[in-house]
């Protein structure tokens, strides 16, 4: 009888020590990997909604949501999730300055003792339908007040559709433009000449907006940088 008791006790201790780790109560609906697909540079931010569900038997509190960089922001709708209920985490990604495959992370911190941190991976391919070379407008050297300076940006149709460039405008004063061909078939390119005549000294910055009939990229935003000095 004593032998049976000892065997049972050892088996019980072994099962407790090597038991299966408790599963997390908070689950990401659809999985922890989310793909944006192709993200075209339009100047607009990309939005995604992450849904999480409390699959446990007790209430879960979301203590915070953080992201892996400043280009990605996230906020949640409800901080407390009852058993069987869901809440949403809204994610915003700014693709400006990126090109190619991009991976970002969202970290969800909760009160679940089994798993206090949930990591969601966001991936996407940042692309251009109308690709600029260079990707920004910068006038080399210092500009002089009231003198006309210029630089050229090459715009290439890297998509599979034919589209037109309908207009080019800027939110900065003293800019004018000369565009070569406006209709671009796949693989074709055109030159955009940017003329700048500044009337005040200092740093000049802003955006140039190139509007197209492209379904993939109806707008291209180009950043402008220049330094203006007196005579």
PyMOL CGO cylinders between C-alpha atoms (Angstrom):
from pymol import cmd
from pymol.cgo import CYLINDER

trace = [
    CYLINDER, 0.00, 0.00, 0.00, 2.86, 2.37, 0.87, 0.3, 1, 1, 1, 1, 1, 1,
    CYLINDER, 2.86, 2.37, 0.87, 4.48, 1.70, -2.50, 0.3, 1, 1, 1, 1, 1, 1,
    CYLINDER, 4.48, 1.70, -2.50, 1.29, 2.63, -4.34, 0.3, 1, 1, 1, 1, 1, 1,
    CYLINDER, 1.29, 2.63, -4.34, 0.99, 5.90, -2.44, 0.3, 1, 1, 1, 1, 1, 1,
    CYLINDER, 0.99, 5.90, -2.44, 4.59, 6.90, -3.21, 0.3, 1, 1, 1, 1, 1, 1,
    CYLINDER, 4.59, 6.90, -3.21, 4.16, 6.05, -6.91, 0.3, 1, 1, 1, 1, 1, 1,
    CYLINDER, 4.16, 6.05, -6.91, 0.98, 8.10, -7.12, 0.3, 1, 1, 1, 1, 1, 1,
    CYLINDER, 0.98, 8.10, -7.12, 2.58, 11.07, -5.39, 0.3, 1, 1, 1, 1, 1, 1,
    CYLINDER, 2.58, 11.07, -5.39, 5.58, 11.06, -7.70, 0.3, 1, 1, 1, 1, 1, 1,
    CYLINDER, 5.58, 11.06, -7.70, 3.32, 10.80, -10.76, 0.3, 1, 1, 1, 1, 1, 1,
    CYLINDER, 3.32, 10.80, -10.76, 1.25, 13.75, -9.54, 0.3, 1, 1, 1, 1, 1, 1,
    CYLINDER, 1.25, 13.75, -9.54, 4.33, 15.91, -8.96, 0.3, 1, 1, 1, 1, 1, 1,
    CYLINDER, 4.33, 15.91, -8.96, 5.67, 15.00, -12.41, 0.3, 1, 1, 1, 1, 1, 1,
    CYLINDER, 5.67, 15.00, -12.41, 2.39, 15.93, -14.12, 0.3, 1, 1, 1, 1, 1, 1,
    CYLINDER, 2.39, 15.93, -14.12, 2.29, 19.30, -12.34, 0.3, 1, 1, 1, 1, 1, 1,
    CYLINDER, 2.29, 19.30, -12.34, 5.91, 20.14, -13.16, 0.3, 1, 1, 1, 1, 1, 1,
    CYLINDER, 5.91, 20.14, -13.16, 5.66, 19.08, -16.82, 0.3, 1, 1, 1, 1, 1, 1,
    CYLINDER, 5.66, 19.08, -16.82, 2.06, 20.02, -17.44, 0.3, 1, 1, 1, 1, 1, 1,
    CYLINDER, 2.06, 20.02, -17.44, 0.96, 21.86, -20.57, 0.3, 1, 1, 1, 1, 1, 1,
    CYLINDER, 0.96, 21.86, -20.57, 1.37, 25.63, -20.44, 0.3, 1, 1, 1, 1, 1, 1,
    CYLINDER, 1.37, 25.63, -20.44, -1.93, 27.43, -20.05, 0.3, 1, 1, 1, 1, 1, 1,
    CYLINDER, -1.93, 27.43, -20.05, -3.23, 28.89, -23.28, 0.3, 1, 1, 1, 1, 1, 1,
    CYLINDER, -3.23, 28.89, -23.28, -3.61, 32.62, -23.70, 0.3, 1, 1, 1, 1, 1, 1,
    CYLINDER, -3.61, 32.62, -23.70, -7.08, 34.01, -23.14, 0.3, 1, 1, 1, 1, 1, 1,
    CYLINDER, -7.08, 34.01, -23.14, -6.78, 36.81, -25.69, 0.3, 1, 1, 1, 1, 1, 1,
    CYLINDER, -6.78, 36.81, -25.69, -6.73, 35.58, -29.31, 0.3, 1, 1, 1, 1, 1, 1,
    CYLINDER, -6.73, 35.58, -29.31, -6.20, 37.57, -32.50, 0.3, 1, 1, 1, 1, 1, 1,
    CYLINDER, -6.20, 37.57, -32.50, -9.01, 36.79, -34.93, 0.3, 1, 1, 1, 1, 1, 1,
    CYLINDER, -9.01, 36.79, -34.93, -7.51, 35.56, -38.20, 0.3, 1, 1, 1, 1, 1, 1,
    CYLINDER, -7.51, 35.56, -38.20, -4.05, 35.01, -36.76, 0.3, 1, 1, 1, 1, 1, 1,
    CYLINDER, -4.05, 35.01, -36.76, -1.08, 37.11, -35.68, 0.3, 1, 1, 1, 1, 1, 1,
    CYLINDER, -1.08, 37.11, -35.68, 0.23, 37.74, -39.23, 0.3, 1, 1, 1, 1, 1, 1,
    CYLINDER, 0.23, 37.74, -39.23, -1.58, 40.40, -41.24, 0.3, 1, 1, 1, 1, 1, 1,
    CYLINDER, -1.58, 40.40, -41.24, -0.69, 41.32, -44.82, 0.3, 1, 1, 1, 1, 1, 1,
    CYLINDER, -0.69, 41.32, -44.82, -1.50, 44.71, -46.30, 0.3, 1, 1, 1, 1, 1, 1,
    CYLINDER, -1.50, 44.71, -46.30, -0.64, 43.55, -49.82, 0.3, 1, 1, 1, 1, 1, 1,
    CYLINDER, -0.64, 43.55, -49.82, 0.57, 46.26, -52.20, 0.3, 1, 1, 1, 1, 1, 1,
    CYLINDER, 0.57, 46.26, -52.20, 0.61, 49.76, -50.70, 0.3, 1, 1, 1, 1, 1, 1,
    CYLINDER, 0.61, 49.76, -50.70, 0.94, 52.49, -53.30, 0.3, 1, 1, 1, 1, 1, 1,
    CYLINDER, 0.94, 52.49, -53.30, 2.61, 55.79, -52.49, 0.3, 1, 1, 1, 1, 1, 1,
    CYLINDER, 2.61, 55.79, -52.49, -0.30, 58.22, -52.58, 0.3, 1, 1, 1, 1, 1, 1,
    CYLINDER, -0.30, 58.22, -52.58, 0.53, 60.33, -49.53, 0.3, 1, 1, 1, 1, 1, 1,
    CYLINDER, 0.53, 60.33, -49.53, -2.34, 58.66, -47.67, 0.3, 1, 1, 1, 1, 1, 1,
    CYLINDER, -2.34, 58.66, -47.67, -1.99, 56.46, -44.60, 0.3, 1, 1, 1, 1, 1, 1,
    CYLINDER, -1.99, 56.46, -44.60, -3.04, 52.80, -44.60, 0.3, 1, 1, 1, 1, 1, 1,
    CYLINDER, -3.04, 52.80, -44.60, -5.55, 51.61, -42.00, 0.3, 1, 1, 1, 1, 1, 1,
    CYLINDER, -5.55, 51.61, -42.00, -6.20, 48.12, -40.61, 0.3, 1, 1, 1, 1, 1, 1,
    CYLINDER, -6.20, 48.12, -40.61, -8.45, 46.80, -37.84, 0.3, 1, 1, 1, 1, 1, 1,
    CYLINDER, -8.45, 46.80, -37.84, -7.19, 44.01, -35.58, 0.3, 1, 1, 1, 1, 1, 1,
    CYLINDER, -7.19, 44.01, -35.58, -9.94, 42.11, -33.76, 0.3, 1, 1, 1, 1, 1, 1,
    CYLINDER, -9.94, 42.11, -33.76, -9.10, 40.25, -30.53, 0.3, 1, 1, 1, 1, 1, 1,
    CYLINDER, -9.10, 40.25, -30.53, -11.40, 37.93, -28.59, 0.3, 1, 1, 1, 1, 1, 1,
    CYLINDER, -11.40, 37.93, -28.59, -11.36, 36.82, -24.97, 0.3, 1, 1, 1, 1, 1, 1,
    CYLINDER, -11.36, 36.82, -24.97, -11.65, 33.03, -25.24, 0.3, 1, 1, 1, 1, 1, 1,
    CYLINDER, -11.65, 33.03, -25.24, -11.11, 32.48, -21.52, 0.3, 1, 1, 1, 1, 1, 1,
    CYLINDER, -11.11, 32.48, -21.52, -13.48, 32.41, -18.56, 0.3, 1, 1, 1, 1, 1, 1,
    CYLINDER, -13.48, 32.41, -18.56, -12.40, 35.60, -16.81, 0.3, 1, 1, 1, 1, 1, 1,
    CYLINDER, -12.40, 35.60, -16.81, -12.24, 39.25, -17.71, 0.3, 1, 1, 1, 1, 1, 1,
    CYLINDER, -12.24, 39.25, -17.71, -9.10, 40.51, -19.50, 0.3, 1, 1, 1, 1, 1, 1,
    CYLINDER, -9.10, 40.51, -19.50, -7.77, 44.06, -19.31, 0.3, 1, 1, 1, 1, 1, 1,
    CYLINDER, -7.77, 44.06, -19.31, -5.68, 45.54, -22.14, 0.3, 1, 1, 1, 1, 1, 1,
    CYLINDER, -5.68, 45.54, -22.14, -2.98, 47.58, -20.43, 0.3, 1, 1, 1, 1, 1, 1,
    CYLINDER, -2.98, 47.58, -20.43, -1.53, 49.14, -23.55, 0.3, 1, 1, 1, 1, 1, 1,
    CYLINDER, -1.53, 49.14, -23.55, -0.80, 48.86, -27.27, 0.3, 1, 1, 1, 1, 1, 1,
    CYLINDER, -0.80, 48.86, -27.27, 2.55, 49.86, -28.75, 0.3, 1, 1, 1, 1, 1, 1,
    CYLINDER, 2.55, 49.86, -28.75, 4.13, 49.70, -32.20, 0.3, 1, 1, 1, 1, 1, 1,
    CYLINDER, 4.13, 49.70, -32.20, 7.66, 49.05, -33.44, 0.3, 1, 1, 1, 1, 1, 1,
    CYLINDER, 7.66, 49.05, -33.44, 8.18, 52.52, -34.95, 0.3, 1, 1, 1, 1, 1, 1,
    CYLINDER, 8.18, 52.52, -34.95, 6.76, 56.02, -35.18, 0.3, 1, 1, 1, 1, 1, 1,
    CYLINDER, 6.76, 56.02, -35.18, 5.40, 55.43, -38.70, 0.3, 1, 1, 1, 1, 1, 1,
    CYLINDER, 5.40, 55.43, -38.70, 2.84, 53.02, -37.21, 0.3, 1, 1, 1, 1, 1, 1,
    CYLINDER, 2.84, 53.02, -37.21, 0.17, 54.01, -34.68, 0.3, 1, 1, 1, 1, 1, 1,
    CYLINDER, 0.17, 54.01, -34.68, -2.43, 51.91, -32.86, 0.3, 1, 1, 1, 1, 1, 1,
    CYLINDER, -2.43, 51.91, -32.86, -5.29, 52.47, -30.44, 0.3, 1, 1, 1, 1, 1, 1,
    CYLINDER, -5.29, 52.47, -30.44, -7.95, 50.19, -28.95, 0.3, 1, 1, 1, 1, 1, 1,
    CYLINDER, -7.95, 50.19, -28.95, -11.68, 50.74, -28.50, 0.3, 1, 1, 1, 1, 1, 1,
    CYLINDER, -11.68, 50.74, -28.50, -12.24, 48.98, -25.14, 0.3, 1, 1, 1, 1, 1, 1,
    CYLINDER, -12.24, 48.98, -25.14, -9.64, 48.32, -22.46, 0.3, 1, 1, 1, 1, 1, 1,
    CYLINDER, -9.64, 48.32, -22.46, -11.68, 45.61, -20.73, 0.3, 1, 1, 1, 1, 1, 1,
    CYLINDER, -11.68, 45.61, -20.73, -12.82, 42.48, -22.57, 0.3, 1, 1, 1, 1, 1, 1,
    CYLINDER, -12.82, 42.48, -22.57, -15.38, 40.16, -20.99, 0.3, 1, 1, 1, 1, 1, 1,
    CYLINDER, -15.38, 40.16, -20.99, -15.31, 36.38, -21.66, 0.3, 1, 1, 1, 1, 1, 1,
    CYLINDER, -15.31, 36.38, -21.66, -16.61, 35.63, -25.15, 0.3, 1, 1, 1, 1, 1, 1,
    CYLINDER, -16.61, 35.63, -25.15, -16.42, 39.29, -26.19, 0.3, 1, 1, 1, 1, 1, 1,
    CYLINDER, -16.42, 39.29, -26.19, -14.21, 41.07, -28.72, 0.3, 1, 1, 1, 1, 1, 1,
    CYLINDER, -14.21, 41.07, -28.72, -12.54, 44.44, -29.01, 0.3, 1, 1, 1, 1, 1, 1,
    CYLINDER, -12.54, 44.44, -29.01, -10.88, 46.21, -31.93, 0.3, 1, 1, 1, 1, 1, 1,
    CYLINDER, -10.88, 46.21, -31.93, -7.41, 47.71, -32.29, 0.3, 1, 1, 1, 1, 1, 1,
    CYLINDER, -7.41, 47.71, -32.29, -7.10, 50.26, -35.06, 0.3, 1, 1, 1, 1, 1, 1,
    CYLINDER, -7.10, 50.26, -35.06, -3.70, 50.43, -36.75, 0.3, 1, 1, 1, 1, 1, 1,
    CYLINDER, -3.70, 50.43, -36.75, -2.41, 53.20, -39.00, 0.3, 1, 1, 1, 1, 1, 1,
    CYLINDER, -2.41, 53.20, -39.00, 0.72, 52.97, -41.16, 0.3, 1, 1, 1, 1, 1, 1,
    CYLINDER, 0.72, 52.97, -41.16, 2.38, 55.84, -43.02, 0.3, 1, 1, 1, 1, 1, 1,
    CYLINDER, 2.38, 55.84, -43.02, 4.28, 54.43, -46.05, 0.3, 1, 1, 1, 1, 1, 1,
    CYLINDER, 4.28, 54.43, -46.05, 5.98, 57.72, -46.90, 0.3, 1, 1, 1, 1, 1, 1,
    CYLINDER, 5.98, 57.72, -46.90, 9.68, 57.15, -47.53, 0.3, 1, 1, 1, 1, 1, 1,
    CYLINDER, 9.68, 57.15, -47.53, 9.40, 53.37, -47.80, 0.3, 1, 1, 1, 1, 1, 1,
    CYLINDER, 9.40, 53.37, -47.80, 9.79, 51.18, -50.87, 0.3, 1, 1, 1, 1, 1, 1,
    CYLINDER, 9.79, 51.18, -50.87, 9.61, 47.40, -51.19, 0.3, 1, 1, 1, 1, 1, 1,
    CYLINDER, 9.61, 47.40, -51.19, 8.74, 44.84, -48.50, 0.3, 1, 1, 1, 1, 1, 1,
    CYLINDER, 8.74, 44.84, -48.50, 8.03, 46.38, -45.10, 0.3, 1, 1, 1, 1, 1, 1,
    CYLINDER, 8.03, 46.38, -45.10, 7.44, 44.62, -41.76, 0.3, 1, 1, 1, 1, 1, 1,
    CYLINDER, 7.44, 44.62, -41.76, 6.08, 46.34, -38.65, 0.3, 1, 1, 1, 1, 1, 1,
    CYLINDER, 6.08, 46.34, -38.65, 4.88, 45.02, -35.29, 0.3, 1, 1, 1, 1, 1, 1,
    CYLINDER, 4.88, 45.02, -35.29, 2.04, 45.79, -32.91, 0.3, 1, 1, 1, 1, 1, 1,
    CYLINDER, 2.04, 45.79, -32.91, 2.47, 44.78, -29.26, 0.3, 1, 1, 1, 1, 1, 1,
    CYLINDER, 2.47, 44.78, -29.26, -0.63, 44.17, -27.14, 0.3, 1, 1, 1, 1, 1, 1,
    CYLINDER, -0.63, 44.17, -27.14, -0.07, 44.07, -23.36, 0.3, 1, 1, 1, 1, 1, 1,
    CYLINDER, -0.07, 44.07, -23.36, -2.83, 42.53, -21.23, 0.3, 1, 1, 1, 1, 1, 1,
    CYLINDER, -2.83, 42.53, -21.23, -3.56, 41.17, -17.77, 0.3, 1, 1, 1, 1, 1, 1,
    CYLINDER, -3.56, 41.17, -17.77, -3.52, 37.52, -18.84, 0.3, 1, 1, 1, 1, 1, 1,
    CYLINDER, -3.52, 37.52, -18.84, -1.10, 35.72, -16.49, 0.3, 1, 1, 1, 1, 1, 1,
    CYLINDER, -1.10, 35.72, -16.49, -0.49, 33.02, -19.13, 0.3, 1, 1, 1, 1, 1, 1,
    CYLINDER, -0.49, 33.02, -19.13, 0.54, 35.48, -21.86, 0.3, 1, 1, 1, 1, 1, 1,
    CYLINDER, 0.54, 35.48, -21.86, 0.96, 39.16, -20.99, 0.3, 1, 1, 1, 1, 1, 1,
    CYLINDER, 0.96, 39.16, -20.99, 2.27, 40.17, -24.41, 0.3, 1, 1, 1, 1, 1, 1,
    CYLINDER, 2.27, 40.17, -24.41, 0.75, 39.46, -27.83, 0.3, 1, 1, 1, 1, 1, 1,
    CYLINDER, 0.75, 39.46, -27.83, 2.75, 40.32, -30.95, 0.3, 1, 1, 1, 1, 1, 1,
    CYLINDER, 2.75, 40.32, -30.95, 1.02, 40.99, -34.27, 0.3, 1, 1, 1, 1, 1, 1,
    CYLINDER, 1.02, 40.99, -34.27, 3.16, 41.22, -37.40, 0.3, 1, 1, 1, 1, 1, 1,
    CYLINDER, 3.16, 41.22, -37.40, 2.11, 43.53, -40.24, 0.3, 1, 1, 1, 1, 1, 1,
    CYLINDER, 2.11, 43.53, -40.24, 3.73, 43.13, -43.65, 0.3, 1, 1, 1, 1, 1, 1,
    CYLINDER, 3.73, 43.13, -43.65, 3.18, 44.84, -46.97, 0.3, 1, 1, 1, 1, 1, 1,
    CYLINDER, 3.18, 44.84, -46.97, 4.87, 45.83, -50.19, 0.3, 1, 1, 1, 1, 1, 1,
    CYLINDER, 4.87, 45.83, -50.19, 5.22, 49.58, -50.68, 0.3, 1, 1, 1, 1, 1, 1,
    CYLINDER, 5.22, 49.58, -50.68, 5.19, 50.28, -54.40, 0.3, 1, 1, 1, 1, 1, 1,
    CYLINDER, 5.19, 50.28, -54.40, 4.82, 53.00, -57.01, 0.3, 1, 1, 1, 1, 1, 1,
    CYLINDER, 4.82, 53.00, -57.01, 2.63, 52.99, -60.08, 0.3, 1, 1, 1, 1, 1, 1,
    CYLINDER, 2.63, 52.99, -60.08, 4.26, 56.33, -60.93, 0.3, 1, 1, 1, 1, 1, 1,
    CYLINDER, 4.26, 56.33, -60.93, 7.81, 56.13, -59.62, 0.3, 1, 1, 1, 1, 1, 1,
    CYLINDER, 7.81, 56.13, -59.62, 9.90, 59.31, -59.19, 0.3, 1, 1, 1, 1, 1, 1,
    CYLINDER, 9.90, 59.31, -59.19, 13.68, 59.44, -59.60, 0.3, 1, 1, 1, 1, 1, 1,
    CYLINDER, 13.68, 59.44, -59.60, 14.89, 60.86, -57.29, 0.3, 1, 1, 1, 1, 1, 1,
    CYLINDER, 14.89, 60.86, -57.29, 12.12, 60.18, -54.78, 0.3, 1, 1, 1, 1, 1, 1,
    CYLINDER, 12.12, 60.18, -54.78, 12.18, 63.77, -53.51, 0.3, 1, 1, 1, 1, 1, 1,
    CYLINDER, 12.18, 63.77, -53.51, 12.87, 67.25, -54.89, 0.3, 1, 1, 1, 1, 1, 1,
    CYLINDER, 12.87, 67.25, -54.89, 16.01, 68.93, -53.55, 0.3, 1, 1, 1, 1, 1, 1,
    CYLINDER, 16.01, 68.93, -53.55, 17.81, 71.86, -55.07, 0.3, 1, 1, 1, 1, 1, 1,
    CYLINDER, 17.81, 71.86, -55.07, 21.55, 71.41, -54.68, 0.3, 1, 1, 1, 1, 1, 1,
    CYLINDER, 21.55, 71.41, -54.68, 23.35, 74.29, -53.05, 0.3, 1, 1, 1, 1, 1, 1,
    CYLINDER, 23.35, 74.29, -53.05, 21.78, 77.44, -51.69, 0.3, 1, 1, 1, 1, 1, 1,
    CYLINDER, 21.78, 77.44, -51.69, 19.19, 79.37, -53.65, 0.3, 1, 1, 1, 1, 1, 1,
    CYLINDER, 19.19, 79.37, -53.65, 19.29, 83.16, -53.90, 0.3, 1, 1, 1, 1, 1, 1,
    CYLINDER, 19.29, 83.16, -53.90, 16.20, 85.28, -53.28, 0.3, 1, 1, 1, 1, 1, 1,
    CYLINDER, 16.20, 85.28, -53.28, 14.28, 86.17, -56.46, 0.3, 1, 1, 1, 1, 1, 1,
    CYLINDER, 14.28, 86.17, -56.46, 16.53, 84.02, -58.66, 0.3, 1, 1, 1, 1, 1, 1,
    CYLINDER, 16.53, 84.02, -58.66, 14.91, 81.21, -60.66, 0.3, 1, 1, 1, 1, 1, 1,
    CYLINDER, 14.91, 81.21, -60.66, 16.37, 77.77, -59.96, 0.3, 1, 1, 1, 1, 1, 1,
    CYLINDER, 16.37, 77.77, -59.96, 15.27, 74.42, -61.35, 0.3, 1, 1, 1, 1, 1, 1,
    CYLINDER, 15.27, 74.42, -61.35, 15.66, 70.67, -60.96, 0.3, 1, 1, 1, 1, 1, 1,
    CYLINDER, 15.66, 70.67, -60.96, 14.30, 67.66, -62.84, 0.3, 1, 1, 1, 1, 1, 1,
    CYLINDER, 14.30, 67.66, -62.84, 12.48, 64.57, -61.60, 0.3, 1, 1, 1, 1, 1, 1,
    CYLINDER, 12.48, 64.57, -61.60, 11.91, 61.58, -63.90, 0.3, 1, 1, 1, 1, 1, 1,
    CYLINDER, 11.91, 61.58, -63.90, 8.47, 59.96, -63.53, 0.3, 1, 1, 1, 1, 1, 1,
    CYLINDER, 8.47, 59.96, -63.53, 8.18, 56.33, -64.68, 0.3, 1, 1, 1, 1, 1, 1,
    CYLINDER, 8.18, 56.33, -64.68, 5.09, 54.19, -65.18, 0.3, 1, 1, 1, 1, 1, 1,
    CYLINDER, 5.09, 54.19, -65.18, 6.03, 50.96, -63.37, 0.3, 1, 1, 1, 1, 1, 1,
    CYLINDER, 6.03, 50.96, -63.37, 2.51, 49.51, -63.49, 0.3, 1, 1, 1, 1, 1, 1,
    CYLINDER, 2.51, 49.51, -63.49, 0.64, 47.44, -66.08, 0.3, 1, 1, 1, 1, 1, 1,
    CYLINDER, 0.64, 47.44, -66.08, -1.88, 50.16, -66.91, 0.3, 1, 1, 1, 1, 1, 1,
    CYLINDER, -1.88, 50.16, -66.91, -1.79, 53.17, -69.19, 0.3, 1, 1, 1, 1, 1, 1,
    CYLINDER, -1.79, 53.17, -69.19, -2.68, 56.44, -67.48, 0.3, 1, 1, 1, 1, 1, 1,
    CYLINDER, -2.68, 56.44, -67.48, -2.36, 60.20, -67.82, 0.3, 1, 1, 1, 1, 1, 1,
    CYLINDER, -2.36, 60.20, -67.82, -0.82, 62.82, -65.56, 0.3, 1, 1, 1, 1, 1, 1,
    CYLINDER, -0.82, 62.82, -65.56, -3.61, 65.36, -65.24, 0.3, 1, 1, 1, 1, 1, 1,
    CYLINDER, -3.61, 65.36, -65.24, -2.03, 68.14, -63.18, 0.3, 1, 1, 1, 1, 1, 1,
    CYLINDER, -2.03, 68.14, -63.18, 0.89, 69.12, -60.95, 0.3, 1, 1, 1, 1, 1, 1,
    CYLINDER, 0.89, 69.12, -60.95, 0.40, 71.54, -58.04, 0.3, 1, 1, 1, 1, 1, 1,
    CYLINDER, 0.40, 71.54, -58.04, 2.22, 72.50, -54.85, 0.3, 1, 1, 1, 1, 1, 1,
    CYLINDER, 2.22, 72.50, -54.85, 1.34, 73.88, -51.44, 0.3, 1, 1, 1, 1, 1, 1,
    CYLINDER, 1.34, 73.88, -51.44, 4.53, 76.00, -51.54, 0.3, 1, 1, 1, 1, 1, 1,
    CYLINDER, 4.53, 76.00, -51.54, 4.65, 79.44, -53.14, 0.3, 1, 1, 1, 1, 1, 1,
    CYLINDER, 4.65, 79.44, -53.14, 7.01, 80.36, -55.95, 0.3, 1, 1, 1, 1, 1, 1,
    CYLINDER, 7.01, 80.36, -55.95, 6.88, 77.00, -57.75, 0.3, 1, 1, 1, 1, 1, 1,
    CYLINDER, 6.88, 77.00, -57.75, 6.03, 76.32, -61.39, 0.3, 1, 1, 1, 1, 1, 1,
    CYLINDER, 6.03, 76.32, -61.39, 6.33, 73.17, -63.49, 0.3, 1, 1, 1, 1, 1, 1,
    CYLINDER, 6.33, 73.17, -63.49, 6.98, 71.92, -66.99, 0.3, 1, 1, 1, 1, 1, 1,
    CYLINDER, 6.98, 71.92, -66.99, 5.90, 68.39, -67.79, 0.3, 1, 1, 1, 1, 1, 1,
    CYLINDER, 5.90, 68.39, -67.79, 6.97, 66.37, -70.83, 0.3, 1, 1, 1, 1, 1, 1,
    CYLINDER, 6.97, 66.37, -70.83, 4.54, 63.78, -72.12, 0.3, 1, 1, 1, 1, 1, 1,
    CYLINDER, 4.54, 63.78, -72.12, 1.38, 63.36, -70.06, 0.3, 1, 1, 1, 1, 1, 1,
    CYLINDER, 1.38, 63.36, -70.06, 0.19, 59.96, -71.27, 0.3, 1, 1, 1, 1, 1, 1,
    CYLINDER, 0.19, 59.96, -71.27, 2.35, 57.07, -70.07, 0.3, 1, 1, 1, 1, 1, 1,
    CYLINDER, 2.35, 57.07, -70.07, 2.09, 53.47, -71.20, 0.3, 1, 1, 1, 1, 1, 1,
    CYLINDER, 2.09, 53.47, -71.20, 3.64, 50.72, -69.03, 0.3, 1, 1, 1, 1, 1, 1,
    CYLINDER, 3.64, 50.72, -69.03, 7.41, 51.20, -68.92, 0.3, 1, 1, 1, 1, 1, 1,
    CYLINDER, 7.41, 51.20, -68.92, 7.34, 54.75, -70.30, 0.3, 1, 1, 1, 1, 1, 1,
    CYLINDER, 7.34, 54.75, -70.30, 8.67, 57.79, -68.47, 0.3, 1, 1, 1, 1, 1, 1,
    CYLINDER, 8.67, 57.79, -68.47, 8.55, 61.56, -68.62, 0.3, 1, 1, 1, 1, 1, 1,
    CYLINDER, 8.55, 61.56, -68.62, 10.49, 64.46, -67.10, 0.3, 1, 1, 1, 1, 1, 1,
    CYLINDER, 10.49, 64.46, -67.10, 9.01, 66.92, -64.65, 0.3, 1, 1, 1, 1, 1, 1,
    CYLINDER, 9.01, 66.92, -64.65, 11.01, 70.15, -64.43, 0.3, 1, 1, 1, 1, 1, 1,
    CYLINDER, 11.01, 70.15, -64.43, 10.45, 72.03, -61.17, 0.3, 1, 1, 1, 1, 1, 1,
    CYLINDER, 10.45, 72.03, -61.17, 11.14, 75.79, -61.19, 0.3, 1, 1, 1, 1, 1, 1,
    CYLINDER, 11.14, 75.79, -61.19, 11.56, 77.54, -57.86, 0.3, 1, 1, 1, 1, 1, 1,
    CYLINDER, 11.56, 77.54, -57.86, 11.73, 81.30, -57.27, 0.3, 1, 1, 1, 1, 1, 1,
    CYLINDER, 11.73, 81.30, -57.27, 11.79, 82.13, -53.58, 0.3, 1, 1, 1, 1, 1, 1,
    CYLINDER, 11.79, 82.13, -53.58, 11.08, 85.62, -52.24, 0.3, 1, 1, 1, 1, 1, 1,
    CYLINDER, 11.08, 85.62, -52.24, 12.22, 85.14, -48.65, 0.3, 1, 1, 1, 1, 1, 1,
    CYLINDER, 12.22, 85.14, -48.65, 15.36, 83.66, -47.09, 0.3, 1, 1, 1, 1, 1, 1,
    CYLINDER, 15.36, 83.66, -47.09, 15.32, 80.51, -44.98, 0.3, 1, 1, 1, 1, 1, 1,
    CYLINDER, 15.32, 80.51, -44.98, 14.40, 76.86, -45.34, 0.3, 1, 1, 1, 1, 1, 1,
    CYLINDER, 14.40, 76.86, -45.34, 11.87, 76.05, -48.06, 0.3, 1, 1, 1, 1, 1, 1,
    CYLINDER, 11.87, 76.05, -48.06, 9.93, 72.81, -47.73, 0.3, 1, 1, 1, 1, 1, 1,
    CYLINDER, 9.93, 72.81, -47.73, 6.61, 71.42, -48.77, 0.3, 1, 1, 1, 1, 1, 1,
    CYLINDER, 6.61, 71.42, -48.77, 4.95, 68.94, -51.10, 0.3, 1, 1, 1, 1, 1, 1,
    CYLINDER, 4.95, 68.94, -51.10, 4.42, 68.68, -54.83, 0.3, 1, 1, 1, 1, 1, 1,
    CYLINDER, 4.42, 68.68, -54.83, 1.23, 66.83, -55.77, 0.3, 1, 1, 1, 1, 1, 1,
    CYLINDER, 1.23, 66.83, -55.77, 1.15, 64.91, -59.05, 0.3, 1, 1, 1, 1, 1, 1,
    CYLINDER, 1.15, 64.91, -59.05, -2.38, 63.76, -59.98, 0.3, 1, 1, 1, 1, 1, 1,
    CYLINDER, -2.38, 63.76, -59.98, -3.00, 60.92, -62.41, 0.3, 1, 1, 1, 1, 1, 1,
    CYLINDER, -3.00, 60.92, -62.41, -5.79, 58.79, -63.86, 0.3, 1, 1, 1, 1, 1, 1,
    CYLINDER, -5.79, 58.79, -63.86, -4.12, 55.68, -62.45, 0.3, 1, 1, 1, 1, 1, 1,
    CYLINDER, -4.12, 55.68, -62.45, -6.47, 53.46, -60.46, 0.3, 1, 1, 1, 1, 1, 1,
    CYLINDER, -6.47, 53.46, -60.46, -3.54, 52.24, -58.38, 0.3, 1, 1, 1, 1, 1, 1,
    CYLINDER, -3.54, 52.24, -58.38, -1.99, 55.62, -57.62, 0.3, 1, 1, 1, 1, 1, 1,
    CYLINDER, -1.99, 55.62, -57.62, -4.24, 58.59, -58.35, 0.3, 1, 1, 1, 1, 1, 1,
    CYLINDER, -4.24, 58.59, -58.35, -1.83, 60.91, -56.53, 0.3, 1, 1, 1, 1, 1, 1,
    CYLINDER, -1.83, 60.91, -56.53, 1.94, 61.04, -56.03, 0.3, 1, 1, 1, 1, 1, 1,
    CYLINDER, 1.94, 61.04, -56.03, 3.40, 63.28, -53.33, 0.3, 1, 1, 1, 1, 1, 1,
    CYLINDER, 3.40, 63.28, -53.33, 6.95, 64.56, -53.68, 0.3, 1, 1, 1, 1, 1, 1,
    CYLINDER, 6.95, 64.56, -53.68, 8.74, 66.23, -50.78, 0.3, 1, 1, 1, 1, 1, 1,
    CYLINDER, 8.74, 66.23, -50.78, 10.51, 69.50, -51.56, 0.3, 1, 1, 1, 1, 1, 1,
    CYLINDER, 10.51, 69.50, -51.56, 13.65, 70.75, -49.76, 0.3, 1, 1, 1, 1, 1, 1,
    CYLINDER, 13.65, 70.75, -49.76, 15.68, 73.89, -50.46, 0.3, 1, 1, 1, 1, 1, 1,
    CYLINDER, 15.68, 73.89, -50.46, 17.72, 76.55, -48.65, 0.3, 1, 1, 1, 1, 1, 1,
    CYLINDER, 17.72, 76.55, -48.65, 17.27, 80.18, -49.66, 0.3, 1, 1, 1, 1, 1, 1,
    CYLINDER, 17.27, 80.18, -49.66, 19.84, 82.89, -48.83, 0.3, 1, 1, 1, 1, 1, 1,
    CYLINDER, 19.84, 82.89, -48.83, 19.98, 86.63, -49.41, 0.3, 1, 1, 1, 1, 1, 1,
    CYLINDER, 19.98, 86.63, -49.41, 21.94, 88.25, -52.17, 0.3, 1, 1, 1, 1, 1, 1,
]
cmd.load_cgo(trace, "trace")
